[in-house]
């Protein structure tokens, strides 16, 4: 609520003064009269007005401040910008907040009654035709503007229906009425809670990370957090819930009271207070609404289309998400509230721990917890047991830790295999409890499983060490030290559990499995074998693709002269995989809008002002306004993500004592020199050295604790970006232009990573400069301050210490050089030569085309390598012996400012005449065949299928082409793909390959 929109006395009616006179507290009445002449008031003055009132006065003050003739200019048609704000007042008691809210709503009695009719008309939204439903929401948005209520109803339709182009136009009109483009986060906070393609768990983690420092431990303060838990969890949460309602649109305030009436079993006192304070017509209106909604069926809320977008999702989770758009229905409100208390509260407990009580019987819940999928639950709604509901049951049982004692090791194993996202939902204390309560028979396995979860949740290096220690012991004892055998065995009995372990067994961790793994090469080999095994067992192509990428990386790395470990490092492959798997609502909306880009056709004016014959076609993408938000979200992950971000790189530098070693070893070497022993034997000199070392280490410690920590106030780094900054605006403009020029959104995440490197470059340069100048000067000043005798021996030590600290800080500053994408650059010719070496073929190859030596970088290099390897392998294996292989390369430059160009490669080989027809038929069948990811697992992810898969993922459709020359028995296979051009800025000849 905008408290700057305070009206002066001259703008208020006599009605307001009459209302104000009803305040019984004389001091408060005089205070309010004093504020009448002010042009604006601050949050402290608002709090002064709100607190220390009896309940009757609270109601009157609610009307005085926010009523129709109140002191605040409250828009009856608010926009997203007005509503997408932080709550500024502090919550009072729940009774005071309820009275304050009642007074506000009572003062708008006629509008409030109309709002109840609006809620009723949209309560059966799933039964309405899409066009009818959208036009109804458009009508209400034109009349009442934006609201969280309408936003949820619109989000439900967008998520649950396959909208036509005409439907989309109505959606755009509604969003325009909301003022969506000015503050897209408002509507997106509803969309991301409903959209089945967006992980609720990932969204929660993002929101918590972004807002934890801004909401002062109150999740209701920000609407995007409040929307994760749209029902009050307990009487202790009620005041904050009601305050959020009173700071929202009028219809949202009324809707919150409808929700309270639906949860009357738990909030009897609140309902009783409401019935005393709301106008009788409003009470009657709410009762009539709830009587009407009680007759509605709830089994069609989750549509077939919604399920098709995530056909592996659980119905109980789908219903949980969709129920947030139908809280006017009692059964859905109660179901949402029940799950909110357990799942929702855990998603946000890093900000605020919301306590609530459970009335469930343990034995009943345990019996259901351990039952197989498909059996009926105890819900009024038609819900059958599935993974999400079982997860809820397990976490609900955990609310009483003693319940764990009755679960056996086999029970725990079953739970791990048949629940989801325990790494996100379990607290560290609960994980410790699991470790302590497992039986001796299952202790080793449960320990490994729990620590695998623990390791995903915690960045604590001790956790990492504990996980590795227990894992090594278990594998040595049970599987003769073979990690692959352990995973294979686990896949047979508990394939879902295996996936938990696989996430933890990355190559970095495997390299540290001393006693099981001897070197980095073996770690890569084991990781590849594990991924292949899991992919085949679970029929998931993603694991096999990752296994193949390890192979590709090793091949491409032959182009590297050395591994430059002194540069800042972000695992770009992991980041792209993460972005692909965890899209934001902005990304999803952008992809949706991108596919509906419109062309504007115009003609040029000639000199005589007549139209010329030249037509200009301009592609207009209505999703461009989302790119800044997409960039913000991605940059935060680029910096802070524990798996691949810069923060994890800096953490490793600090945790693994690299920083200590670099900063102390060089200095210690000076002080340990034999020629300085006599000077340093002097006790006074020893005290000086000891004092200086303490001062020097304090400088280094401050660098570690403050300057290299993203969340420190003195950090050299910032994970947020300012879109008003000129350099940032230019980077976003270039990103937008490149996306437009590609004509597709498949390359979005790849281009976003390139943007992130551009964006971080000034910060890295600043960090290097600060360390090389400011810190170095502090270290030198410290030397000069402590060593002042200037004897011959001391002068020599001082000179060498100056040289040593100079070397130290120059070396540390060099960590912050920019390797850009973290990839090497390579031409088609470079990549082909690597492949030909592997094929043991070093002759009879001809390269043609103007682009044969063009250099490319980024993930494009790996993608090009994979496609070229298939075609060259085919040409070499099936081609006639000693015949020439022709490689032709051409490019299409999309846009002068674009970092991409479209690369086309055609490889021609001659086939023996007796094999020609067979080879031609085989290729034609392979290109025309349609296969899904499961087919590719069962039948093989190789050959032409692999190129089709890669180009389809990159280009939106497979781009393989085939032609033949019967007369000369020649076959030509080719493909086209967008690749990132290597420039002087991003060409890396010795960077780290992810």
C-alpha angles and dihedrals in degrees: 000000000000107000092182089077092082117152124223122234093259090062095052127089128235086250090069092051089049091052091047091053089064091069104112098203105086095202092051091046091054091045091055092047088052091054093052092083095050119103092212140000133208132232092263091057091048089052089049089055094047102047132073096029131131116240094260092053090046089061093049092047090050088058094041093054103033106015124115091270093030132134093258120074096230113183115231086207104043125184130222089259092058094049101038094079139113119260109251105185119080116242119257124202115307092250091053093047091048092050092046090051093046092054091050093050095042090057088061095046098146094045091044091054089051089050090055088055090050090053090049094050091054097040092093095043094141090064096053125091111255095244092047093048094048094047089050091053090045090053092051093045090052089053103036106019123214126354137158088241095057090040090058092047091051092045089053092055093045091050098040105040134060096235122212123221089261090051089051091054090056089048089054091051091052091048089050089054088051091050085237098165092057093055109009091169091076097062092033090060087066095039095051091052092054107032110102092206091062117076110235089207094054093046090051091051091050094048093047091050092050098043107030092098095045107050102057094229094307115116091189090064093079118048093215089060093039089056092061087065105029094170128065111258099204143342087274090058094045099086093054091044092053093045090054088051093051091050092054135071117304093251089053090052091052092045091055089058091050088054090051091053089051090053093048093131089070100027101045093139092049091050090049091051091048093052088054096048108034119083112264093243090056092048089050091047092053092048091050091049093051092046089054096046092047088070094055121104116237101199098091099053092099105060128208089244091055091051092047091061089063107014092173092058123111121252092223090057092045090051091046091055096043094045089071087073092053107045089136086077111082100216093048092046091051093047091049091048093048092054093039090061091059110023102024094046091051093050090061102029092110086071102033132359106223111198122205134163130247125217096185121125110244097217092050092049092045091052091051092042092060095041122106124258118278102040119121118266126214093258124122087224117075097262124152125199115279139150098279095046090048089052089054091050093050093050091045090053089049091061084084104049092199089069089071090068091069094054115093126216089258089052090053091048091051090049093050090051097046105040133069141232096001088153087065100036104042118081119228090248090055091050089053089050090053089053093051098045101048117112122250092250093057100025096105095051095040089049092053093045094047094047089050088058091042092052092053090052101041131055090199109131089212088061089052090051093047091049092052094045095051092042093052092049093049096047092046092049099044106025107029091253096302113135091186091055090049092053092044091052092047091050091058096051104024114013094169091054089051089062090058090054095044091059090057095045099075120153094262091055093044091053088059094052090104110191092028101050123038103193147354093270091056090047090056091047093051092046090052093050092048093051093048091050094048093044093053094044095048095036089234116144092197092074092050092049090053090049090051091048090060088056092047092048092054091050095047091046088071085081089063118095092200142340109261102209093171094078128087109265137208120176097234095184091054091046092052091047090050093049091047091051097041110041119179123230088252090056093048092048091047092052089048093050092042090062088056098050111148129221120226112202119200139160128233122243117241123219091268089054092250119128113264126219092251116108121204118205116196122187111218116197111196089200096068091101088066096059096084090055092046088051092049093051094046094046091054089055091044088058105033110025110121093216101053112352132119090250090061089051091051090045091055090049090053100037096046091053093244090132093048092046095049094046099043107032095065093047093045089052089061093049092047095055112124092226090063097051096096094050092044093048089074109102094220089051090050090054091050091050092047092050092047093048089053090051092047093048089050089058091050092044091052089051089053099042101037115014099043096044115091095210096048117108089231095046121141087217137063124193091198124083128212109221090196091063109106096228091048091048090052092049090050091047091053091047090050093049092049092051091049092049094052092057091216140071100221091097094051097107094044091052091045090058090052088050091052091055091051090048096050095046097087090049092051092047090049091049092050091048093048093051094043094048117017100034093038090052091049090053092048092047089051091055093050092047094053101038109057107138095087096203114159094257094044093047089056092050091048091051092050093046089052089052092046096051090044089056091045098053094040088054094048091047088054088065086074098061113126118248087177109207093009089239136109122240124243141171126225087254092053092051094045091052091055090051093046091053089055089049089050090236118132102158143044093052123123125193120205137172138068093264101052092111099037109128123230132187143185125043086329089080093059092045093050090047093054093050095044092048091057095049096044091046089052094047092047096045100042100028123102113270114267092006120136122257112215118208116192122186128187134164140207113210106216102194135349091239096043120108088210136074130183110249120201120194125185122185119195126193135172116240126203109263094239090055098039101093093043092050092046092051093047092053094046092051092048093051095046095044119106118216137167128217092269091055089052091054095047097038100033139275097240147095120016091349088062094053091046090051094047096046093043091053091047103037103028090247134041112268103195116136132188135194133166140203110214094188095056097029090238127152123197122197122181147160140195125220139164113249133186112249116233110231132180087266097054104024106118119186097178108019127133116276111220 
